Amino acid sequence: MMGWVKDVVSWKCGGTLYLSIPFTWLLPKAKDLSETHNGKTIAGGPAVDLVWISWAETPNQCDFDTLSMHNPLATFTTKGCPNRCKFCAVPKIEGDFRELETWKIAPIVCDNNILASSKRHFEHVIDSLLIFEYVDFNQGLDSRLFTSWHCEQMARLRGVKMRFALDSVAQEKPTHDAICLARKYRFRDFGVYVLIGFNDTPEDAQYRLELVRSWGIWPTPMRYQPLNTLEKDSYITPGWTDRKLRRMVRYYSKLRWLEHISFDDYIHDQQDMYAGDLFGEAAE
């Protein structure tokens, strides 16, 4: 599968520098690129929708398929999300939920809440994906909206990867129910995003991460980033330390190699130092 470019993407056209900026903490880097360019700069992307900038033009529309520059296999079929979670940038970036009339046919579906779409739209999306050997519902499926009908539709596809989210303990039951339902339809490839460091405690975060692990799935820890931060991993919610956040993210991101070691052993037996050496990371 094609990897993501999670960085500033830049290109020039007619003497103009274009920048696509996915994250706010990349804005300082984008500004440096603009200042070294002798000419006009046009910047766009989620970061520009969240933080006002003065060093580039920021048009409302772009004539380029910038998503494809970050991943040519990615697409959107809807925009927005009706949930409006406090930690999420989607409502500010994309506005109200809406179905797109046309979209690029591609196997990585990045809709923020495709299950909020109508049955007609969802079935149309599934029809368009039948040509691919695999399909990744990349941004996560809303477990509260997941039904047998969706499973029946998705069962028409090949190589499906489903991703859900466990942002709080309140989502434990619907997330587990959704995974159990999908397994009844013989789906086996799952991912679960676990938000940590947002209105929680280290104990709560570890509970949710271990819960996903108990379901036979390697969780994906997602450290909370304020919507306007200019420095990644700088925010520390009360009750946490930067060290705790980094250790938890590092360990649960490396379960492919560390699953035989408990999190407590990873800390107390200095396995984090071993992992840092093994994976090219600085020991704390």
Residue pairs with C-beta under 8 A, 6 or more apart in sequence:
1 73
1 108
1 134
1 136
2 71
2 72
2 73
2 108
3 71
4 70
4 71
4 74
5 69
5 70
5 71
6 22
6 23
6 70
7 22
7 26
7 29
8 19
8 20
8 21
8 22
8 26
8 29
8 30
8 33
9 19
9 20
9 66
9 69
9 70
10 17
10 18
10 19
10 20
10 33
11 17
11 18
11 64
11 69
12 18
15 39
15 40
16 39
16 40
16 41
16 42
17 33
17 34
17 37
17 39
17 40
17 41
17 42
18 41
18 42
18 43
18 44
18 64
19 30
19 33
19 34
19 41
19 42
19 43
19 44
19 45
19 56
20 43
20 44
20 45
20 66
20 69
20 70
21 27
21 30
21 43
21 44
21 45
21 46
21 47
21 48
22 45
22 46
22 47
22 70
23 46
23 47
23 225
23 232
24 46
24 47
24 50
24 51
24 225
24 227
24 228
24 229
24 230
25 225
25 229
25 230
25 231
25 232
26 47
27 47
27 51
27 53
27 230
28 230
30 43
30 47
30 56
31 53
31 55
33 41
34 41
34 43
34 55
34 56
35 55
40 57
41 55
41 56
41 57
42 56
42 57
42 58
42 59
43 53
43 56
43 57
43 58
44 58
44 59
44 62
44 66
45 66
46 89
46 93
48 58
49 89
49 92
49 93
50 89
50 92
50 93
50 227
50 228
51 228
51 230
65 104
67 74
67 75
67 76
67 110
68 74
68 104
71 108
72 106
73 106
73 107
73 108
74 106
74 108
74 110
74 138
75 103
75 104
75 105
75 106
75 108
75 109
75 110
76 100
76 103
76 109
76 110
76 111
77 99
77 100
77 103
77 109
77 111
77 114
77 117
77 121
77 125
78 97
78 98
78 99
78 100
78 111
78 112
78 113
78 114
78 116
78 117
78 121
79 94
79 95
79 97
79 98
79 100
79 111
79 112
80 90
80 91
80 94
80 95
80 96
80 97
80 98
80 112
80 113
81 88
81 90
81 91
81 94
81 97
81 112
81 113
81 116
82 96
82 97
82 113
82 116
83 113
83 142
84 91
85 167
87 167
87 195
87 198
87 224
89 227
90 112
92 227
94 112
97 113
97 116
99 117
99 118
99 121
105 128
105 129
105 131
107 129
107 132
107 133
107 134
107 135
107 136
108 135
108 136
108 138
109 125
109 129
109 135
109 136
109 137
109 138
109 139
110 138
110 139
111 117
111 137
111 139
112 139
112 140
113 142
113 145
114 122
114 125
114 137
114 141
115 122
115 141
115 142
115 145
115 146
115 150
116 142
116 145
117 125
119 149
122 150
122 153
123 153
126 153
126 154
126 156
126 157
129 135
129 157
130 156
130 157
132 157
132 158
132 159
133 158
133 159
134 158
134 159
134 160
134 161
135 154
135 157
135 158
135 159
135 160
135 161
136 161
136 163
137 160
137 161
137 162
137 163
138 163
139 163
140 163
140 164
140 165
140 193
141 150
141 162
141 163
141 164
141 178
143 164
143 165
143 171
143 174
143 175
143 177
143 178
143 179
144 171
144 174
146 164
146 174
146 178
146 181
146 182
147 181
148 181
148 185
151 181
151 182
151 184
151 185
151 187
152 185
154 160
154 162
154 185
154 187
155 185
155 186
155 187
159 189
160 187
160 189
161 189
161 190
161 191
162 182
162 187
162 189
162 190
162 191
163 190
163 191
163 192
163 193
164 175
164 178
164 179
164 190
164 191
164 192
164 193
165 171
165 175
165 192
165 193
165 194
165 195
166 172
166 175
166 192
166 193
166 194
166 195
166 208
166 211
166 212
166 219
167 193
167 194
167 195
167 198
168 195
168 199
168 200
168 208
169 204
169 207
169 208
172 208
172 211
175 192
176 215
179 190
179 192
179 215
179 217
182 190
190 217
191 217
191 218
191 220
192 212
192 215
192 217
192 219
192 220
193 219
193 220
193 222
194 205
194 208
194 209
194 212
194 219
194 220
194 221
194 222
194 252
195 222
195 224
196 205
196 208
196 209
196 221
196 222
196 223
196 224
196 245
196 248
196 249
197 205
197 223
197 224
197 235
197 236
197 237
197 240
197 245
198 224
198 237
199 237
200 237
201 239
201 240
202 239
202 240
202 244
202 248
205 221
205 248
206 248
206 263
208 219
209 219
209 221
209 248
209 252
210 263
212 218
212 219
213 219
213 255
218 252
218 255
218 256
218 259
219 252
219 255
220 252
220 253
221 248
221 249
221 252
221 253
223 233
223 245
223 249
224 235
224 237
225 232
225 233
225 235
226 235
229 235
233 242
233 245
233 246
236 242
236 245
243 284
246 284
247 266
247 267
247 272
247 284
248 263
250 272
250 275
250 276
250 281
251 258
251 263
251 266
251 272
251 275
252 263
254 275
254 279
257 275
257 278
257 279
258 266
258 271
258 275
261 271
265 271
266 272
266 275
272 283
272 284
273 283
273 284
275 281
276 282
276 283
276 284
277 283
